[in-house]
Amino acid sequence: MAPIRWFSGRGVGVVALAAVIAGCAAAPTNEPARVMKEGDFKMLSGHWTGKSDVQGELSAEIEGVINEDGSFWIADRRPNATQAPGMMKIVDGGVQYDAAKSQGKMTFHESSTGWTWNWQGVTKEGGRRVSNQLTKSK
């Protein structure tokens, strides 16, 4: 019986290791934030998906669209969700945003396969933390 237990434990270890490796491959990259310059919104324009994390609320699946002029919208990924518009502007190589319900800073991170769009802001009502993260494939 001892060899069976040893094999079972080893099998669990192999499965656990594979899960950790797969999880790391799926995690967002730790690439540095892009230093933004005029014209970059054109490169980043298009459809993005991700999740919203607003302090005191349940996390929600969201989608968004960035336009070439820096305007954007986000909405919950559910039927009949209302689009919340906003505007980004480049300031000293970073991005500041003003949206319908929050304002703050954004960063864009590039990997070999896609982009990550991170938000760090506060709600206009109540001053709650906003940490949205969306991704887009290249």
Secondary structure, DSSP 8 states (H G I E B T S, - for coil): -HHHHHHHHHHHHHHHHHHHHHHHHHS-----B----TTHHHHH-EEEEEEE-BTTS--EEEEEEE-TTSEEEEEESSTT---EEEEEEEETTEEEEEESSEEEEEEEEE-SSEEEEEEEEEETTT--EE--EEEEE-
